[in-house]
């Protein structure tokens, strides 16, 4: 065989192998970010603040989550192992302590600067095109069993998600035996739950029968919250936040995790 032809053939073969490896995880499976969710675990040069969670969910051509202070959303594209995150869209505008804001800015900067990605041992590594690691993220935990949550909002049945009344607390605790229980603001409730992946089924719900006079509208809130639980068909985790949604994808209940983890 002509030496030049052999050399070109070898180079082409090596290129094909490298291109294939660029889209493979270490166990040989293709890497696809769509539908995956992650939580920031480390950034070189930064000691992450305790109880400040940054997250990234890749879905439908957008990456979104919380930077540890505010929510963000941006378009993204991948080609093999190459990643490009576009300009950040509208975000919330909360003011957080300076240290939290610095970490949040560093995280968003890592997302935007990332040119490549790789999944190694269940972790997502974002790096520049020359291989400098910018951030490492761990897979978002997706198990409800053994977790406790505080409700931050619920669907009032009038096509609106409303906040919890001041002076009341709505809670949900998912036991490992398939029962969820908590406070509906006045009465305690319990219900069986089951799920696989993002799918989640709750109910029927049983509650105690106290009547509370204060604060105003507490019983109305309780009724609307329990009705919202009956519509739940899926659960979506995002850092320390949890969204329970209806079969049509509408928000039913929003929660924040209590305790560690």
N, C-alpha and C positions, 0 to 999 in steps of 0.2 A: 504494500500500500504506500502511496505517496506520503512522505513525512508531513507535508503541509496539510494534506487532507486528514491524516490521522490526528494531528494536533488540533485542527478545527473541530473534528468530531469529538475529541476528548473534552475540549472546552465547552462545547454545546451540551454534552452529557452532564458535565459538572454543573452547568448553569441550571439545567432542568432539576437536578437533585437539590441544589440550593434553593430554588424557587419553591419546590415542594416542601422542604424543611421549614421554610419561612412561614408556612401556613399550618404547621403541625405543632401539636403540643408534644412534650417529651415522651408520652406513651403512644404517639403516632396518630392520634385522632385529630381531625381538622379543628382549628380554633375558630369559633364564631362568637363575636362579642354580643350579637343581638340576643336579647332576652336574659342577659346575665346581670348580676348586681353585686357590688363590691363595697367594702369599707376600708378606708385608709388605715394602714398598719405601720407604715414608716415612710419618712422622707429624709434622704441623706442631708446632714447638716442641721436637722431639726429634731428636737426632743418633743414628741407630741404631747399636748396638754391632756391631762386626765379628764374623762367625762366630756370631752369635746369630740364629737364624731363627725367625720366627713364621709360622704358616700357618693357612689356613681352607679347609675343604672343605664345600660345601653339598650335602647329599644326603639324600633321603628325609625332609625336614622338620627336619633337624638340621644345625647347623654344628659342626664339630669339627676339632681339629688340635692344634698346640702353641703355647703363648704365648711360647716361647723358653726356658722353664724346665720347665713342667708341661703335661701334656695336659689338654684341656678338651672339653666337649661341652655343647651347649645347643640347645633348640628354636628354630626361626625360622619366620616367615611373611612373605610378600611380597604386596602388592596394587599392581599397576602398578609404579611406581618406589619405593613405600614399603616399608620393611624394619623388622621388629621382631624382635629377638633376646631370647629369654626368659631366665629365671634359669639360671645355669650349674649343670649337674648335678655328680655326683661327679667329682673330678679326682685326679690323682696329687699327692703332697705333698712333692716334692723341695725341698730348701733350696738356693737358688742365691745367688751373690754379690749384694749389695745393688743394684748398678747393673742387673743382669739382672732382678731382681725388680721394680724400678721400671719398666723398659721393658715387662715382661710385664703388670703391672697397668695401664699406660697403654693397651696394645693391647686387653686385655679390656674396659677402660672405653670405648674407641672403638667396639668391637663392640656393646656394650650401649646406648650413647647414640645410635648411628646410627638415623636415622629415614628416610633415603632412600639409594638407591644408583644408580650410573650406571656403565656401561662405556664408557670413552673411550680410543681408540687401544690397545685390548687391556689396559687397566688398570681395575681396579675401584676406584671412589672411594666411600667411605662418608662421609656428611655428615649434619648435623642437618637438621631439617625446614625451617630457615630458610637452608640452603645453606652452612653452615660445614663445610669439609672436615675430617674427623677422622683419616682414614687413607687411604692409597693402597696398593693391592696389585697385584702383577704376576702374570700367569698362571703357574701352576706348570709348570716344564719337565717334559716327559714323555718325553724321548728317552733311551734307555739307551745308545745308541752313544757310545763314548768316555768312559764313566764307570766309576769304580772304587768298590767298596763293601766294608765290613767287616761280617761276619755277627754279629748280636747274639743271635739265637735261631733255632731250627729245630724242626720237628715231629718228635718221636721215634717216630712211628708208633703211639703209644699214646694218641692223642687229647690230647696235651699239647705245648705249645711250651716248650722248655727253653733255658736259657742255655748259652753256650759254656764248655767246661772251662777253668779257669785254666791258664795256661801253653801254650795252643794258640791258633791264629789261623785262622779260616775267612774266606776272601776270595772276591770275584767281580769280574772286570774284563770289561766288555762292549766288545769291539773293534768298529770300524766295518765290519769285513768279515763280520759275522754270526757271530762265534765268541765264546763266553764261556769264561774260564779262571780258575783261581785255586788256592787251597790248601784241601784238605779236612781239614786238621789234621795229617795225616801225609803223604799223597800229594798231588801236583798233579793237577788234572783239566782237561778241556776238553770243550766240547760246542757244537754249532751252536744258534743261537737265532733266532727270528723273531717278529714281532708287529705288530699294528696297533691303535692306540688302547690300551685297557687289556689286550687279549688278548696273551698271551705263550706261546710254545712253546719248551721246552728239550729237547735230547737228540737222539740217545742220548749218554750221558756216558761218556767214556773217561778212565781214571786210571792213574797209575803203580802199581807193585806192591810198594812198600816195606812192611815190617812195623815198626811203632814200639811199643816196650815201655812207654814213659812219655810223658805221665802215664797213670795208671790209667784204663782205659776209653776211651783215645783212638781205638782202632780201632772200638769200638762206636759212638762219636760219628760217626766218618767214614762208616760204613755207613748210619747213620740220616740223616745230612745228604744224602748222595748219593741216597738213596731219596726224601727230601723234594723234591729238585730234580726228580725224574722226575714228580712230581705237579703241578708248577706249570702253571697255565693263565691267570693274569692277574697284572698288576703295578699297584700303586697307589702313587703318589708322595705324600709329605707333607713339605714342606720338604726337609730333608736325610735324611729317612727313606724307606725303601722297603719295601713289603710285597709278597711274592710269595704268591699264594693259589691254592688248588685250584679245580677246576671247580665244586665245591660251595660255594666261598666260605670254606673253612677256611684259616687261616694255615699256610703251608708254611715260609717263611723270612722273617725280619725282618733288615733291614740298615740301616746308617748310611753316608752318603757320605763318602769320603775325599778329601782335597785340597780345592781351591777350587771355587766354583760351587755 
